[in-house]
């Protein structure tokens, strides 16, 4: 598969700037980035026989329909399932080929052939996706784990301790898997560097992806940016605020660094304590279920307001499937 046809995956721990980067790349005239997280690909590929499984025509149709009914495609299609016609599935024999056909269906609506996905925690599944999509390029966005933790806590009330532990584990897995893939398929960028000086980094990312640079990738519609910023008003990337420094007190920062300080240091961040402690499993399990309860409550409130019952059911089902295949 040539670079011109290669899939693009933007990965990294949630809250690391993956949505921002994917949104920017989606402005490129040669690349379609699905705006929503799919979350389901590892479980879906495994359920249909693996990354290189051969399927008959009926199995191809079943897989395409299942992916087309998943929340990301359903919502992006105006709360309707994405249904491929027979011609789009004709001659396909592999599970990954069918998945790619669904993305191409969406890409062609924007006059594009090349497609990409932004699901942060696919950072744990690079070998599976690399095998399924030969030539795929992976961009891993790193952000200070303390900022990820404050973002999760500030926006959703999630445990900072569990968040920074998940950050440590996922970053370690993603970097190890990326190293194994090699520099032709894996690229790292720090959120702080990207937002401090966007153009040279976006040029490097476009070059890595085999895309000619376009000024369009410096734009962003992201609502997470500071709405009072002149840059945000102009649709530009805004420098990282390092809000963790004022959001957490010294005692909380010390606890976070006791767990993830070593990985923070290895990733190039300044720490006072280069710790690598593992919280007790019972505590992580308890924090996980508390976080799930908070997120469930949030989604239920959204269901009453805007999202609808079906969206909630799809999200819950996919969260369970994702939990089965994700390690952290």
C-alpha beads as a LAMMPS data file, in Angstrom:
LAMMPS data file: protein, C-alpha beads

328 atoms
327 bonds

1 atom types
1 bond types

-500.0 500.0 xlo xhi
-500.0 500.0 ylo yhi
-500.0 500.0 zlo zhi

Masses

1 110.0

Atoms # bond

1 1 1 0.000 0.000 0.000
2 1 1 1.424 3.350 -0.996
3 1 1 1.556 6.351 1.306
4 1 1 -1.158 7.991 -0.773
5 1 1 -3.613 5.290 0.361
6 1 1 -2.313 4.651 3.867
7 1 1 -4.648 5.017 6.832
8 1 1 -3.859 7.551 9.569
9 1 1 -4.383 6.886 13.269
10 1 1 -4.015 9.674 15.834
11 1 1 -3.555 8.085 19.251
12 1 1 -2.613 9.006 22.799
13 1 1 -4.141 9.121 26.246
14 1 1 -7.481 10.952 26.377
15 1 1 -6.993 14.623 27.124
16 1 1 -3.643 14.756 25.322
17 1 1 -4.702 16.870 22.352
18 1 1 -5.613 14.054 19.960
19 1 1 -8.936 15.706 19.106
20 1 1 -7.204 18.978 18.360
21 1 1 -4.649 17.354 16.053
22 1 1 -7.236 15.206 14.280
23 1 1 -9.431 18.244 13.716
24 1 1 -6.488 20.132 12.229
25 1 1 -5.529 17.226 9.956
26 1 1 -9.135 16.877 8.864
27 1 1 -8.868 20.318 7.256
28 1 1 -6.291 18.943 4.821
29 1 1 -7.745 18.649 1.315
30 1 1 -6.298 15.154 0.946
31 1 1 -7.300 13.539 4.243
32 1 1 -10.634 12.742 5.866
33 1 1 -10.501 12.354 9.652
34 1 1 -13.622 10.873 11.224
35 1 1 -14.554 13.537 13.809
36 1 1 -15.734 11.035 16.437
37 1 1 -13.960 8.301 18.370
38 1 1 -14.850 4.868 17.016
39 1 1 -13.484 2.888 20.004
40 1 1 -14.690 -0.422 18.545
41 1 1 -12.058 -1.469 15.998
42 1 1 -9.900 -3.804 18.150
43 1 1 -12.916 -5.666 19.538
44 1 1 -14.606 -5.715 16.128
45 1 1 -11.564 -7.093 14.303
46 1 1 -11.038 -9.735 16.971
47 1 1 -14.684 -10.780 16.879
48 1 1 -14.545 -11.177 13.110
49 1 1 -11.494 -13.400 13.105
50 1 1 -8.575 -11.037 13.502
51 1 1 -6.762 -8.405 11.505
52 1 1 -6.147 -10.611 8.461
53 1 1 -9.280 -12.780 8.557
54 1 1 -10.814 -13.763 5.211
55 1 1 -14.586 -13.310 5.026
56 1 1 -17.243 -14.413 2.581
57 1 1 -19.745 -11.966 1.082
58 1 1 -22.332 -12.449 3.838
59 1 1 -19.713 -11.936 6.559
60 1 1 -18.446 -8.797 4.819
61 1 1 -21.962 -7.388 4.785
62 1 1 -22.473 -8.257 8.462
63 1 1 -19.217 -6.562 9.470
64 1 1 -19.902 -3.447 7.391
65 1 1 -23.390 -3.146 8.852
66 1 1 -22.139 -3.622 12.406
67 1 1 -19.516 -0.896 12.027
68 1 1 -22.017 1.344 10.258
69 1 1 -24.368 1.024 13.248
70 1 1 -21.674 1.898 15.784
71 1 1 -22.128 5.181 17.597
72 1 1 -19.407 7.180 15.817
73 1 1 -20.688 6.435 12.320
74 1 1 -24.340 6.549 13.388
75 1 1 -23.957 10.019 14.911
76 1 1 -21.800 11.309 12.064
77 1 1 -24.475 10.138 9.619
78 1 1 -27.232 12.189 11.217
79 1 1 -28.330 9.516 13.722
80 1 1 -28.740 6.908 10.997
81 1 1 -26.700 3.806 10.304
82 1 1 -24.111 4.055 7.536
83 1 1 -25.033 1.455 4.916
84 1 1 -22.661 0.581 2.083
85 1 1 -24.106 -0.513 -1.229
86 1 1 -23.131 -3.847 -2.742
87 1 1 -20.701 -2.244 -5.179
88 1 1 -18.633 -0.834 -2.313
89 1 1 -18.270 -4.312 -0.822
90 1 1 -17.790 -6.177 -4.094
91 1 1 -14.595 -8.190 -4.194
92 1 1 -13.625 -7.534 -0.574
93 1 1 -12.419 -10.578 1.312
94 1 1 -10.646 -9.299 4.421
95 1 1 -12.074 -7.889 7.638
96 1 1 -9.718 -4.912 7.483
97 1 1 -10.712 -4.240 3.866
98 1 1 -14.348 -4.022 4.920
99 1 1 -13.519 -1.630 7.760
100 1 1 -11.522 0.551 5.350
101 1 1 -14.459 0.556 2.922
102 1 1 -16.725 2.100 5.580
103 1 1 -14.206 4.878 6.244
104 1 1 -13.744 5.478 2.512
105 1 1 -17.513 5.769 2.171
106 1 1 -17.417 8.677 4.619
107 1 1 -14.275 10.202 3.085
108 1 1 -15.756 10.315 -0.401
109 1 1 -18.568 12.511 0.865
110 1 1 -15.899 15.184 1.257
111 1 1 -14.242 14.332 -2.049
112 1 1 -11.349 12.535 -0.373
113 1 1 -9.947 9.017 -0.661
114 1 1 -7.533 8.839 2.233
115 1 1 -8.988 8.410 5.704
116 1 1 -8.004 8.560 9.347
117 1 1 -9.275 7.760 12.825
118 1 1 -8.772 9.483 16.151
119 1 1 -9.469 7.152 19.042
120 1 1 -6.952 7.944 21.800
121 1 1 -6.733 4.572 23.496
122 1 1 -5.944 2.747 20.261
123 1 1 -2.465 3.628 21.519
124 1 1 -2.693 0.229 23.237
125 1 1 -3.397 -1.628 19.970
126 1 1 -0.784 -0.469 17.473
127 1 1 0.385 -3.977 16.401
128 1 1 -3.168 -5.129 15.653
129 1 1 -3.983 -2.007 13.647
130 1 1 -0.611 -2.029 11.895
131 1 1 -1.214 -5.613 10.784
132 1 1 -4.771 -4.887 9.696
133 1 1 -3.831 -1.787 7.698
134 1 1 -0.406 -2.251 6.075
135 1 1 1.293 1.070 5.637
136 1 1 -0.888 2.832 8.212
137 1 1 0.791 5.762 9.941
138 1 1 0.426 6.364 13.674
139 1 1 0.816 9.779 15.306
140 1 1 1.122 9.543 19.091
141 1 1 0.312 12.802 20.899
142 1 1 1.951 13.084 24.314
143 1 1 0.861 15.548 26.956
144 1 1 2.011 16.057 30.528
145 1 1 0.139 13.403 32.513
146 1 1 -0.563 15.892 35.285
147 1 1 -2.442 18.052 32.773
148 1 1 -4.378 15.017 31.548
149 1 1 -5.331 14.271 35.149
150 1 1 -6.501 17.827 35.839
151 1 1 -8.496 17.870 32.600
152 1 1 -10.341 14.671 33.526
153 1 1 -11.015 15.872 37.049
154 1 1 -12.064 19.386 36.064
155 1 1 -14.386 18.279 33.264
156 1 1 -15.796 15.009 34.598
157 1 1 -14.700 14.618 38.209
158 1 1 -12.543 11.572 37.462
159 1 1 -9.861 10.388 39.875
160 1 1 -6.510 12.171 39.272
161 1 1 -4.624 9.215 40.755
162 1 1 -6.197 6.652 38.439
163 1 1 -5.918 9.032 35.496
164 1 1 -2.178 9.525 35.924
165 1 1 -1.692 5.780 36.470
166 1 1 -3.542 5.050 33.205
167 1 1 -1.463 7.746 31.519
168 1 1 1.760 6.106 32.707
169 1 1 0.743 2.655 31.553
170 1 1 -0.706 3.660 28.188
171 1 1 2.210 5.923 27.295
172 1 1 4.671 3.143 28.105
173 1 1 2.771 0.628 25.968
174 1 1 2.310 3.039 23.081
175 1 1 5.957 4.082 22.998
176 1 1 7.183 0.482 23.126
177 1 1 4.832 -0.587 20.352
178 1 1 5.713 2.467 18.285
179 1 1 9.431 1.768 18.635
180 1 1 8.808 -1.728 17.291
181 1 1 6.943 -0.316 14.281
182 1 1 9.803 2.018 13.453
183 1 1 10.047 5.663 12.370
184 1 1 8.394 5.093 8.989
185 1 1 5.108 4.241 10.685
186 1 1 5.243 5.858 14.133
187 1 1 5.669 9.532 15.047
188 1 1 5.565 11.231 18.442
189 1 1 4.683 14.840 19.097
190 1 1 4.291 16.585 22.425
191 1 1 1.148 18.649 22.817
192 1 1 3.144 21.406 24.473
193 1 1 5.574 21.644 21.527
194 1 1 2.823 21.483 18.914
195 1 1 0.746 24.254 20.451
196 1 1 3.775 26.454 21.159
197 1 1 4.902 26.478 17.512
198 1 1 2.284 24.786 15.303
199 1 1 3.531 25.330 11.773
200 1 1 6.906 23.524 11.867
201 1 1 5.364 20.602 13.722
202 1 1 2.419 20.360 11.342
203 1 1 4.882 20.427 8.445
204 1 1 6.754 17.505 10.003
205 1 1 3.529 15.601 10.623
206 1 1 2.323 16.158 7.060
207 1 1 5.691 15.001 5.744
208 1 1 5.528 11.887 7.927
209 1 1 2.033 11.136 6.629
210 1 1 3.083 11.664 3.023
211 1 1 0.850 14.709 2.634
212 1 1 1.868 17.980 1.007
213 1 1 1.734 20.719 3.613
214 1 1 -1.403 22.860 3.551
215 1 1 -2.002 26.006 5.574
216 1 1 -5.470 24.600 6.249
217 1 1 -4.046 22.242 8.888
218 1 1 -3.188 25.229 11.084
219 1 1 -6.881 25.920 11.586
220 1 1 -9.012 24.492 14.350
221 1 1 -12.650 24.571 15.347
222 1 1 -11.917 23.084 18.756
223 1 1 -14.211 24.292 21.506
224 1 1 -11.642 23.189 24.108
225 1 1 -9.483 26.180 23.300
226 1 1 -9.681 29.319 25.403
227 1 1 -12.687 31.191 23.915
228 1 1 -11.222 34.514 25.032
229 1 1 -7.996 33.933 23.124
230 1 1 -7.423 35.895 19.941
231 1 1 -5.817 32.772 18.494
232 1 1 -8.897 30.693 19.246
233 1 1 -11.097 33.349 17.692
234 1 1 -9.006 33.101 14.556
235 1 1 -9.274 29.319 14.534
236 1 1 -5.667 28.748 15.586
237 1 1 -3.999 26.384 18.042
238 1 1 -3.496 27.866 21.480
239 1 1 -0.443 27.235 23.649
240 1 1 -0.917 24.702 26.447
241 1 1 -1.792 26.441 29.714
242 1 1 -0.155 23.917 32.108
243 1 1 -3.206 24.365 34.268
244 1 1 -2.164 21.497 36.546
245 1 1 0.307 23.849 38.250
246 1 1 -2.501 25.921 39.730
247 1 1 -5.293 23.346 39.715
248 1 1 -3.585 20.853 42.061
249 1 1 -1.968 21.693 45.372
250 1 1 1.549 20.494 46.200
251 1 1 0.330 17.423 48.073
252 1 1 -1.711 16.168 45.124
253 1 1 1.147 16.811 42.690
254 1 1 3.472 14.817 44.953
255 1 1 1.027 11.890 44.943
256 1 1 0.742 12.006 41.158
257 1 1 4.503 12.130 40.708
258 1 1 4.959 9.262 43.151
259 1 1 3.010 7.141 40.655
260 1 1 4.076 8.575 37.290
261 1 1 7.086 10.808 37.924
262 1 1 9.511 8.426 36.268
263 1 1 7.502 8.238 33.040
264 1 1 6.964 12.006 33.111
265 1 1 10.725 12.448 33.343
266 1 1 11.375 9.949 30.527
267 1 1 8.884 11.830 28.361
268 1 1 10.799 15.069 28.936
269 1 1 8.739 16.734 31.674
270 1 1 10.254 18.306 34.792
271 1 1 9.317 16.572 38.037
272 1 1 10.237 16.836 41.700
273 1 1 9.718 13.139 42.369
274 1 1 10.599 10.512 39.744
275 1 1 8.380 7.859 41.301
276 1 1 7.017 4.707 39.706
277 1 1 4.736 3.365 42.429
278 1 1 1.856 1.019 41.700
279 1 1 -1.304 1.807 43.687
280 1 1 -2.934 -1.265 45.248
281 1 1 -5.108 -3.169 42.783
282 1 1 -8.136 -2.900 45.046
283 1 1 -7.792 0.872 45.106
284 1 1 -7.491 1.117 41.328
285 1 1 -10.531 -1.132 40.952
286 1 1 -12.558 1.004 43.355
287 1 1 -11.531 4.220 41.589
288 1 1 -12.395 2.677 38.228
289 1 1 -15.960 1.883 39.285
290 1 1 -16.380 5.307 40.857
291 1 1 -15.214 6.887 37.597
292 1 1 -17.597 4.689 35.630
293 1 1 -20.448 5.749 37.899
294 1 1 -19.640 9.437 37.355
295 1 1 -19.450 9.004 33.581
296 1 1 -22.661 6.989 33.516
297 1 1 -24.436 9.764 35.405
298 1 1 -23.065 12.324 32.970
299 1 1 -24.244 10.328 29.948
300 1 1 -27.671 9.810 31.503
301 1 1 -28.023 13.564 32.002
302 1 1 -26.984 14.091 28.387
303 1 1 -29.526 11.500 27.306
304 1 1 -32.306 13.487 28.925
305 1 1 -31.103 16.655 27.230
306 1 1 -29.769 15.878 23.775
307 1 1 -28.102 12.578 23.078
308 1 1 -31.102 10.291 23.104
309 1 1 -31.602 6.818 24.513
310 1 1 -30.134 5.036 21.529
311 1 1 -26.913 7.046 21.725
312 1 1 -26.597 6.166 25.413
313 1 1 -27.178 2.451 24.745
314 1 1 -24.601 2.460 21.943
315 1 1 -22.082 4.283 24.128
316 1 1 -22.601 1.888 27.035
317 1 1 -22.281 -1.192 24.829
318 1 1 -19.133 0.100 23.201
319 1 1 -17.633 1.084 26.545
320 1 1 -18.052 -2.484 27.772
321 1 1 -16.502 -3.886 24.582
322 1 1 -13.626 -1.421 24.834
323 1 1 -13.028 -2.315 28.454
324 1 1 -12.632 -5.968 27.478
325 1 1 -9.771 -5.294 25.075
326 1 1 -8.055 -2.291 26.690
327 1 1 -5.480 -3.013 29.355
328 1 1 -5.759 0.370 31.079

Bonds

1 1 1 2
2 1 2 3
3 1 3 4
4 1 4 5
5 1 5 6
6 1 6 7
7 1 7 8
8 1 8 9
9 1 9 10
10 1 10 11
11 1 11 12
12 1 12 13
13 1 13 14
14 1 14 15
15 1 15 16
16 1 16 17
17 1 17 18
18 1 18 19
19 1 19 20
20 1 20 21
21 1 21 22
22 1 22 23
23 1 23 24
24 1 24 25
25 1 25 26
26 1 26 27
27 1 27 28
28 1 28 29
29 1 29 30
30 1 30 31
31 1 31 32
32 1 32 33
33 1 33 34
34 1 34 35
35 1 35 36
36 1 36 37
37 1 37 38
38 1 38 39
39 1 39 40
40 1 40 41
41 1 41 42
42 1 42 43
43 1 43 44
44 1 44 45
45 1 45 46
46 1 46 47
47 1 47 48
48 1 48 49
49 1 49 50
50 1 50 51
51 1 51 52
52 1 52 53
53 1 53 54
54 1 54 55
55 1 55 56
56 1 56 57
57 1 57 58
58 1 58 59
59 1 59 60
60 1 60 61
61 1 61 62
62 1 62 63
63 1 63 64
64 1 64 65
65 1 65 66
66 1 66 67
67 1 67 68
68 1 68 69
69 1 69 70
70 1 70 71
71 1 71 72
72 1 72 73
73 1 73 74
74 1 74 75
75 1 75 76
76 1 76 77
77 1 77 78
78 1 78 79
79 1 79 80
80 1 80 81
81 1 81 82
82 1 82 83
83 1 83 84
84 1 84 85
85 1 85 86
86 1 86 87
87 1 87 88
88 1 88 89
89 1 89 90
90 1 90 91
91 1 91 92
92 1 92 93
93 1 93 94
94 1 94 95
95 1 95 96
96 1 96 97
97 1 97 98
98 1 98 99
99 1 99 100
100 1 100 101
101 1 101 102
102 1 102 103
103 1 103 104
104 1 104 105
105 1 105 106
106 1 106 107
107 1 107 108
108 1 108 109
109 1 109 110
110 1 110 111
111 1 111 112
112 1 112 113
113 1 113 114
114 1 114 115
115 1 115 116
116 1 116 117
117 1 117 118
118 1 118 119
119 1 119 120
120 1 120 121
121 1 121 122
122 1 122 123
123 1 123 124
124 1 124 125
125 1 125 126
126 1 126 127
127 1 127 128
128 1 128 129
129 1 129 130
130 1 130 131
131 1 131 132
132 1 132 133
133 1 133 134
134 1 134 135
135 1 135 136
136 1 136 137
137 1 137 138
138 1 138 139
139 1 139 140
140 1 140 141
141 1 141 142
142 1 142 143
143 1 143 144
144 1 144 145
145 1 145 146
146 1 146 147
147 1 147 148
148 1 148 149
149 1 149 150
150 1 150 151
151 1 151 152
152 1 152 153
153 1 153 154
154 1 154 155
155 1 155 156
156 1 156 157
157 1 157 158
158 1 158 159
159 1 159 160
160 1 160 161
161 1 161 162
162 1 162 163
163 1 163 164
164 1 164 165
165 1 165 166
166 1 166 167
167 1 167 168
168 1 168 169
169 1 169 170
170 1 170 171
171 1 171 172
172 1 172 173
173 1 173 174
174 1 174 175
175 1 175 176
176 1 176 177
177 1 177 178
178 1 178 179
179 1 179 180
180 1 180 181
181 1 181 182
182 1 182 183
183 1 183 184
184 1 184 185
185 1 185 186
186 1 186 187
187 1 187 188
188 1 188 189
189 1 189 190
190 1 190 191
191 1 191 192
192 1 192 193
193 1 193 194
194 1 194 195
195 1 195 196
196 1 196 197
197 1 197 198
198 1 198 199
199 1 199 200
200 1 200 201
201 1 201 202
202 1 202 203
203 1 203 204
204 1 204 205
205 1 205 206
206 1 206 207
207 1 207 208
208 1 208 209
209 1 209 210
210 1 210 211
211 1 211 212
212 1 212 213
213 1 213 214
214 1 214 215
215 1 215 216
216 1 216 217
217 1 217 218
218 1 218 219
219 1 219 220
220 1 220 221
221 1 221 222
222 1 222 223
223 1 223 224
224 1 224 225
225 1 225 226
226 1 226 227
227 1 227 228
228 1 228 229
229 1 229 230
230 1 230 231
231 1 231 232
232 1 232 233
233 1 233 234
234 1 234 235
235 1 235 236
236 1 236 237
237 1 237 238
238 1 238 239
239 1 239 240
240 1 240 241
241 1 241 242
242 1 242 243
243 1 243 244
244 1 244 245
245 1 245 246
246 1 246 247
247 1 247 248
248 1 248 249
249 1 249 250
250 1 250 251
251 1 251 252
252 1 252 253
253 1 253 254
254 1 254 255
255 1 255 256
256 1 256 257
257 1 257 258
258 1 258 259
259 1 259 260
260 1 260 261
261 1 261 262
262 1 262 263
263 1 263 264
264 1 264 265
265 1 265 266
266 1 266 267
267 1 267 268
268 1 268 269
269 1 269 270
270 1 270 271
271 1 271 272
272 1 272 273
273 1 273 274
274 1 274 275
275 1 275 276
276 1 276 277
277 1 277 278
278 1 278 279
279 1 279 280
280 1 280 281
281 1 281 282
282 1 282 283
283 1 283 284
284 1 284 285
285 1 285 286
286 1 286 287
287 1 287 288
288 1 288 289
289 1 289 290
290 1 290 291
291 1 291 292
292 1 292 293
293 1 293 294
294 1 294 295
295 1 295 296
296 1 296 297
297 1 297 298
298 1 298 299
299 1 299 300
300 1 300 301
301 1 301 302
302 1 302 303
303 1 303 304
304 1 304 305
305 1 305 306
306 1 306 307
307 1 307 308
308 1 308 309
309 1 309 310
310 1 310 311
311 1 311 312
312 1 312 313
313 1 313 314
314 1 314 315
315 1 315 316
316 1 316 317
317 1 317 318
318 1 318 319
319 1 319 320
320 1 320 321
321 1 321 322
322 1 322 323
323 1 323 324
324 1 324 325
325 1 325 326
326 1 326 327
327 1 327 328
